[in-house]
Amino acid sequence: MAFITDNCTFCELTGSVLAACQPFSCGNDDLDDFFRNDATRYSHFLMGKSYCFRLNIDPTKIVCALTVSNDSIRIYDLPRSRRDYMKSLTRHEKPLRRYPGVLIGRLGVSREFAGQGIGSESLKFIKGWFLSSSNKTGCRFLIVDAVNNPMVIAFYQKNGFQCLFSSEEQEFLYTGGKKGEPVVLDTRLMYFDLLEMRKQS
């Protein structure tokens, strides 16, 4: 049984929806503040669009909220080995410098519904959404800038995402770090290849 698809309605997270709902709380202050105060501004300035799943039996409750925006993977900025691997995933006559994707910029599950697999179900929904024939643009990859925490990384790996860089040191250097400096990464770039999912369907 899929909880959000069976028990919730998917809709855009607008000012009127926020006004009609109880304050969203996923237990992360930054995420809560974003969805309550910033999501509609992001949408207004075309920087990202937020959506939510509202509970059918009580539409004032937001079960899950998420934000997506256009993004890409810059192939020729990558180290040689990783670049060759990523290029091997997509074969075409004219090599591209960027591969189209969508960034899952925010994803939060209400504390009331935590521990029920809703985060994973939401990712599955997003995968199907961007593979749908109703999607008006090409989208090869789902991309996340995951908090560099073992539990968060493991969550995305469980849902089929891979780190774009094979090591933290490689990613640290790519993002502007210098050799010899302590390797400190707050986030890890991860991706999911939608083409692989389509092959399996």
ZADO-1210 file (C-alpha; in nm, 4 decimals, padded with zeros to 6 digits):
<atoms>
<atom x="00.0000" y="00.0000" z="00.0000" code="MET" pos="1"/>
<atom x="00.1341" y="00.3434" z="-00.0959" code="ALA" pos="2"/>
<atom x="00.0414" y="00.5947" z="00.1714" code="PHE" pos="3"/>
<atom x="00.0688" y="00.9267" z="-00.0121" code="ILE" pos="4"/>
<atom x="-00.0804" y="00.8091" z="-00.3400" code="THR" pos="5"/>
<atom x="-00.3692" y="00.6348" z="-00.1621" code="ASP" pos="6"/>
<atom x="-00.4364" y="00.8865" z="00.1121" code="ASN" pos="7"/>
<atom x="-00.3173" y="01.2258" z="-00.0104" code="CYS" pos="8"/>
<atom x="-00.3766" y="01.4862" z="-00.2788" code="THR" pos="9"/>
<atom x="-00.0783" y="01.6311" z="-00.4634" code="PHE" pos="10"/>
<atom x="-00.0857" y="02.0049" z="-00.5283" code="CYS" pos="11"/>
<atom x="00.1274" y="02.3146" z="-00.5662" code="GLU" pos="12"/>
<atom x="00.2338" y="02.4709" z="-00.2368" code="LEU" pos="13"/>
<atom x="00.0810" y="02.8172" z="-00.2784" code="THR" pos="14"/>
<atom x="00.0107" y="03.0958" z="-00.0337" code="GLY" pos="15"/>
<atom x="-00.3560" y="02.9988" z="-00.0186" code="SER" pos="16"/>
<atom x="-00.2660" y="02.6355" z="00.0560" code="VAL" pos="17"/>
<atom x="-00.0317" y="02.7436" z="00.3354" code="LEU" pos="18"/>
<atom x="-00.3028" y="02.9689" z="00.4789" code="ALA" pos="19"/>
<atom x="-00.5521" y="02.6820" z="00.4778" code="ALA" pos="20"/>
<atom x="-00.3155" y="02.4321" z="00.6406" code="CYS" pos="21"/>
<atom x="-00.1601" y="02.3799" z="00.9792" code="GLN" pos="22"/>
<atom x="00.2045" y="02.4971" z="00.9994" code="PRO" pos="23"/>
<atom x="00.4280" y="02.2379" z="00.8347" code="PHE" pos="24"/>
<atom x="00.6929" y="02.0872" z="01.0610" code="SER" pos="25"/>
<atom x="00.9383" y="01.8172" z="00.9615" code="CYS" pos="26"/>
<atom x="01.1704" y="01.8703" z="01.2583" code="GLY" pos="27"/>
<atom x="01.4342" y="02.0613" z="01.0619" code="ASN" pos="28"/>
<atom x="01.4185" y="02.4335" z="01.1361" code="ASP" pos="29"/>
<atom x="01.5704" y="02.5393" z="00.8032" code="ASP" pos="30"/>
<atom x="01.3299" y="02.3246" z="00.6004" code="LEU" pos="31"/>
<atom x="01.0315" y="02.4319" z="00.8082" code="ASP" pos="32"/>
<atom x="01.1215" y="02.7988" z="00.7616" code="ASP" pos="33"/>
<atom x="01.1689" y="02.7533" z="00.3886" code="PHE" pos="34"/>
<atom x="00.8338" y="02.5860" z="00.3260" code="PHE" pos="35"/>
<atom x="00.6457" y="02.8255" z="00.5540" code="ARG" pos="36"/>
<atom x="00.8074" y="03.1527" z="00.4416" code="ASN" pos="37"/>
<atom x="01.0265" y="03.1203" z="00.1335" code="ASP" pos="38"/>
<atom x="00.8733" y="02.8600" z="-00.0992" code="ALA" pos="39"/>
<atom x="00.6163" y="03.0955" z="-00.2512" code="THR" pos="40"/>
<atom x="00.8834" y="03.3619" z="-00.3136" code="ARG" pos="41"/>
<atom x="01.1035" y="03.1056" z="-00.4889" code="TYR" pos="42"/>
<atom x="00.8080" y="03.0218" z="-00.7112" code="SER" pos="43"/>
<atom x="00.7296" y="03.3883" z="-00.7802" code="HIS" pos="44"/>
<atom x="01.0850" y="03.4553" z="-00.8967" code="PHE" pos="45"/>
<atom x="01.0932" y="03.1305" z="-01.1008" code="LEU" pos="46"/>
<atom x="01.3773" y="02.9863" z="-00.8919" code="MET" pos="47"/>
<atom x="01.1983" y="02.6665" z="-00.7974" code="GLY" pos="48"/>
<atom x="00.8503" y="02.5293" z="-00.7539" code="LYS" pos="49"/>
<atom x="00.7199" y="02.3699" z="-00.4365" code="SER" pos="50"/>
<atom x="00.4526" y="02.1051" z="-00.4034" code="TYR" pos="51"/>
<atom x="00.2932" y="01.9113" z="-00.1229" code="CYS" pos="52"/>
<atom x="00.0832" y="01.6091" z="-00.0385" code="PHE" pos="53"/>
<atom x="-00.2240" y="01.6988" z="00.1719" code="ARG" pos="54"/>
<atom x="-00.4046" y="01.4379" z="00.3774" code="LEU" pos="55"/>
<atom x="-00.7419" y="01.3574" z="00.2218" code="ASN" pos="56"/>
<atom x="-00.9265" y="01.3023" z="00.5503" code="ILE" pos="57"/>
<atom x="-00.7842" y="01.6281" z="00.6888" code="ASP" pos="58"/>
<atom x="-00.6636" y="01.8644" z="00.4123" code="PRO" pos="59"/>
<atom x="-00.5240" y="02.1029" z="00.6734" code="THR" pos="60"/>
<atom x="-00.2378" y="01.8562" z="00.7258" code="LYS" pos="61"/>
<atom x="00.0601" y="01.8623" z="00.4888" code="ILE" pos="62"/>
<atom x="00.2175" y="01.5168" z="00.4953" code="VAL" pos="63"/>
<atom x="00.5151" y="01.5937" z="00.2732" code="CYS" pos="64"/>
<atom x="00.6554" y="01.8981" z="00.0927" code="ALA" pos="65"/>
<atom x="00.9166" y="01.9236" z="-00.1812" code="LEU" pos="66"/>
<atom x="01.0807" y="02.1750" z="-00.4139" code="THR" pos="67"/>
<atom x="01.2142" y="02.1093" z="-00.7635" code="VAL" pos="68"/>
<atom x="01.4017" y="02.3264" z="-01.0123" code="SER" pos="69"/>
<atom x="01.5882" y="02.2900" z="-01.3400" code="ASN" pos="70"/>
<atom x="01.9495" y="02.1794" z="-01.3188" code="ASP" pos="71"/>
<atom x="02.2146" y="01.9883" z="-01.5109" code="SER" pos="72"/>
<atom x="02.5285" y="01.7843" z="-01.4642" code="ILE" pos="73"/>
<atom x="02.8287" y="01.9613" z="-01.6173" code="ARG" pos="74"/>
<atom x="03.0181" y="01.6719" z="-01.7702" code="ILE" pos="75"/>
<atom x="03.3316" y="01.8530" z="-01.8806" code="TYR" pos="76"/>
<atom x="03.3921" y="02.0004" z="-01.5350" code="ASP" pos="77"/>
<atom x="03.4314" y="01.6525" z="-01.3893" code="LEU" pos="78"/>
<atom x="03.7571" y="01.4626" z="-01.3348" code="PRO" pos="79"/>
<atom x="03.8482" y="01.2482" z="-01.6376" code="ARG" pos="80"/>
<atom x="03.7462" y="00.9109" z="-01.4952" code="SER" pos="81"/>
<atom x="03.4103" y="01.0357" z="-01.3695" code="ARG" pos="82"/>
<atom x="03.3507" y="01.2296" z="-01.6943" code="ARG" pos="83"/>
<atom x="03.4143" y="00.9214" z="-01.9076" code="ASP" pos="84"/>
<atom x="03.1816" y="00.7167" z="-01.6892" code="TYR" pos="85"/>
<atom x="02.9002" y="00.9731" z="-01.7088" code="MET" pos="86"/>
<atom x="02.9454" y="01.0077" z="-02.0870" code="LYS" pos="87"/>
<atom x="02.9153" y="00.6303" z="-02.1199" code="SER" pos="88"/>
<atom x="02.5675" y="00.6476" z="-01.9648" code="LEU" pos="89"/>
<atom x="02.4328" y="00.8538" z="-02.2556" code="THR" pos="90"/>
<atom x="02.5311" y="00.7697" z="-02.6110" code="ARG" pos="91"/>
<atom x="02.4552" y="01.0185" z="-02.8867" code="HIS" pos="92"/>
<atom x="02.6137" y="01.1585" z="-03.2000" code="GLU" pos="93"/>
<atom x="02.6891" y="01.5063" z="-03.0672" code="LYS" pos="94"/>
<atom x="02.8526" y="01.5160" z="-02.7223" code="PRO" pos="95"/>
<atom x="02.6831" y="01.7528" z="-02.4796" code="LEU" pos="96"/>
<atom x="02.8591" y="01.9684" z="-02.2225" code="ARG" pos="97"/>
<atom x="02.5656" y="01.9376" z="-01.9859" code="ARG" pos="98"/>
<atom x="02.3159" y="01.6602" z="-01.9220" code="TYR" pos="99"/>
<atom x="01.9646" y="01.7784" z="-01.8296" code="PRO" pos="100"/>
<atom x="01.8288" y="01.7076" z="-01.4877" code="GLY" pos="101"/>
<atom x="01.6012" y="01.8327" z="-01.2158" code="VAL" pos="102"/>
<atom x="01.7220" y="01.9326" z="-00.8709" code="LEU" pos="103"/>
<atom x="01.5253" y="01.8144" z="-00.5706" code="ILE" pos="104"/>
<atom x="01.6185" y="02.1180" z="-00.3672" code="GLY" pos="105"/>
<atom x="01.4046" y="02.0506" z="-00.0602" code="ARG" pos="106"/>
<atom x="01.2219" y="01.7449" z="00.0698" code="LEU" pos="107"/>
<atom x="01.0546" y="01.7203" z="00.4077" code="GLY" pos="108"/>
<atom x="00.8111" y="01.4808" z="00.5741" code="VAL" pos="109"/>
<atom x="00.5865" y="01.5977" z="00.8565" code="SER" pos="110"/>
<atom x="00.7003" y="01.4721" z="01.1973" code="ARG" pos="111"/>
<atom x="00.3530" y="01.3282" z="01.2500" code="GLU" pos="112"/>
<atom x="00.4067" y="01.0909" z="00.9563" code="PHE" pos="113"/>
<atom x="00.7774" y="01.0181" z="00.9997" code="ALA" pos="114"/>
<atom x="00.9066" y="00.6609" z="00.9876" code="GLY" pos="115"/>
<atom x="00.6425" y="00.5349" z="00.7413" code="GLN" pos="116"/>
<atom x="00.8563" y="00.5344" z="00.4262" code="GLY" pos="117"/>
<atom x="00.6974" y="00.8530" z="00.2953" code="ILE" pos="118"/>
<atom x="01.0327" y="01.0064" z="00.1981" code="GLY" pos="119"/>
<atom x="01.1134" y="00.7068" z="-00.0217" code="SER" pos="120"/>
<atom x="00.7610" y="00.7043" z="-00.1628" code="GLU" pos="121"/>
<atom x="00.7947" y="01.0738" z="-00.2491" code="SER" pos="122"/>
<atom x="01.1173" y="01.0068" z="-00.4400" code="LEU" pos="123"/>
<atom x="00.9454" y="00.7270" z="-00.6293" code="LYS" pos="124"/>
<atom x="00.6636" y="00.9671" z="-00.7163" code="PHE" pos="125"/>
<atom x="00.9117" y="01.2276" z="-00.8455" code="ILE" pos="126"/>
<atom x="01.0893" y="00.9648" z="-01.0584" code="LYS" pos="127"/>
<atom x="00.7623" y="00.8631" z="-01.2214" code="GLY" pos="128"/>
<atom x="00.6562" y="01.2253" z="-01.2589" code="TRP" pos="129"/>
<atom x="00.9593" y="01.3185" z="-01.4675" code="PHE" pos="130"/>
<atom x="00.9424" y="00.9992" z="-01.6722" code="LEU" pos="131"/>
<atom x="00.5781" y="01.0669" z="-01.7559" code="SER" pos="132"/>
<atom x="00.4844" y="01.1540" z="-02.1133" code="SER" pos="133"/>
<atom x="00.3243" y="01.4708" z="-01.9755" code="SER" pos="134"/>
<atom x="00.6692" y="01.6032" z="-01.8819" code="ASN" pos="135"/>
<atom x="00.7336" y="01.8798" z="-02.1354" code="LYS" pos="136"/>
<atom x="01.1156" y="01.8757" z="-02.1288" code="THR" pos="137"/>
<atom x="01.3927" y="01.6193" z="-02.1358" code="GLY" pos="138"/>
<atom x="01.5157" y="01.5177" z="-01.7943" code="CYS" pos="139"/>
<atom x="01.7828" y="01.2508" z="-01.7690" code="ARG" pos="140"/>
<atom x="01.8881" y="01.2822" z="-01.4058" code="PHE" pos="141"/>
<atom x="01.7407" y="01.3606" z="-01.0674" code="LEU" pos="142"/>
<atom x="01.9979" y="01.5527" z="-00.8656" code="ILE" pos="143"/>
<atom x="02.0254" y="01.6165" z="-00.4922" code="VAL" pos="144"/>
<atom x="02.2768" y="01.8111" z="-00.2872" code="ASP" pos="145"/>
<atom x="02.2439" y="01.5779" z="00.0096" code="ALA" pos="146"/>
<atom x="02.3487" y="01.6784" z="00.3599" code="VAL" pos="147"/>
<atom x="02.6784" y="01.5007" z="00.4257" code="ASN" pos="148"/>
<atom x="02.5455" y="01.2810" z="00.7010" code="ASN" pos="149"/>
<atom x="02.5727" y="00.8981" z="00.6891" code="PRO" pos="150"/>
<atom x="02.1988" y="00.8521" z="00.7485" code="MET" pos="151"/>
<atom x="02.1021" y="01.1019" z="00.4762" code="VAL" pos="152"/>
<atom x="02.3495" y="00.9563" z="00.2250" code="ILE" pos="153"/>
<atom x="02.2281" y="00.6034" z="00.3059" code="ALA" pos="154"/>
<atom x="01.8654" y="00.7132" z="00.2547" code="PHE" pos="155"/>
<atom x="01.9355" y="00.8374" z="-00.0968" code="TYR" pos="156"/>
<atom x="02.1525" y="00.5362" z="-00.1799" code="GLN" pos="157"/>
<atom x="01.8685" y="00.3088" z="-00.0688" code="LYS" pos="158"/>
<atom x="01.6535" y="00.4931" z="-00.3235" code="ASN" pos="159"/>
<atom x="01.8973" y="00.4393" z="-00.6107" code="GLY" pos="160"/>
<atom x="02.1007" y="00.7613" z="-00.5955" code="PHE" pos="161"/>
<atom x="02.4777" y="00.7570" z="-00.6397" code="GLN" pos="162"/>
<atom x="02.7432" y="01.0085" z="-00.5399" code="CYS" pos="163"/>
<atom x="02.8604" y="01.2038" z="-00.8421" code="LEU" pos="164"/>
<atom x="03.2167" y="01.1955" z="-00.7115" code="PHE" pos="165"/>
<atom x="03.3820" y="00.8738" z="-00.6002" code="SER" pos="166"/>
<atom x="03.5417" y="01.0343" z="-00.2927" code="SER" pos="167"/>
<atom x="03.4871" y="01.3325" z="-00.0669" code="GLU" pos="168"/>
<atom x="03.8365" y="01.4584" z="-00.1500" code="GLU" pos="169"/>
<atom x="03.7565" y="01.4594" z="-00.5235" code="GLN" pos="170"/>
<atom x="03.4358" y="01.6538" z="-00.4650" code="GLU" pos="171"/>
<atom x="03.6138" y="01.8914" z="-00.2245" code="PHE" pos="172"/>
<atom x="03.8705" y="01.9814" z="-00.4911" code="LEU" pos="173"/>
<atom x="03.5989" y="02.0152" z="-00.7573" code="TYR" pos="174"/>
<atom x="03.4044" y="02.2615" z="-00.5426" code="THR" pos="175"/>
<atom x="03.7028" y="02.4902" z="-00.4825" code="GLY" pos="176"/>
<atom x="03.8990" y="02.3216" z="-00.2052" code="GLY" pos="177"/>
<atom x="04.2788" y="02.3214" z="-00.2180" code="LYS" pos="178"/>
<atom x="04.5101" y="02.0233" z="-00.1928" code="LYS" pos="179"/>
<atom x="04.6480" y="01.9891" z="00.1582" code="GLY" pos="180"/>
<atom x="04.3500" y="02.1600" z="00.3205" code="GLU" pos="181"/>
<atom x="04.1231" y="01.9599" z="00.5545" code="PRO" pos="182"/>
<atom x="03.8453" y="01.7976" z="00.3513" code="VAL" pos="183"/>
<atom x="03.5196" y="01.9481" z="00.4753" code="VAL" pos="184"/>
<atom x="03.1983" y="01.8934" z="00.2806" code="LEU" pos="185"/>
<atom x="02.8614" y="01.9993" z="00.4149" code="ASP" pos="186"/>
<atom x="02.6814" y="01.8266" z="00.1269" code="THR" pos="187"/>
<atom x="02.7416" y="01.5570" z="-00.1359" code="ARG" pos="188"/>
<atom x="02.6185" y="01.5801" z="-00.4952" code="LEU" pos="189"/>
<atom x="02.4141" y="01.2715" z="-00.5824" code="MET" pos="190"/>
<atom x="02.2192" y="01.1665" z="-00.8903" code="TYR" pos="191"/>
<atom x="01.9625" y="00.9148" z="-01.0091" code="PHE" pos="192"/>
<atom x="01.9631" y="00.8026" z="-01.3737" code="ASP" pos="193"/>
<atom x="01.6029" y="00.8047" z="-01.4960" code="LEU" pos="194"/>
<atom x="01.6949" y="00.6134" z="-01.8105" code="LEU" pos="195"/>
<atom x="01.7891" y="00.3101" z="-01.6023" code="GLU" pos="196"/>
<atom x="01.4467" y="00.3207" z="-01.4378" code="MET" pos="197"/>
<atom x="01.2741" y="00.3422" z="-01.7767" code="ARG" pos="198"/>
<atom x="01.4718" y="00.0413" z="-01.9014" code="LYS" pos="199"/>
<atom x="01.3413" y="-00.1628" z="-01.6097" code="GLN" pos="200"/>
<atom x="00.9763" y="-00.0704" z="-01.6636" code="SER" pos="201"/>
</atoms>
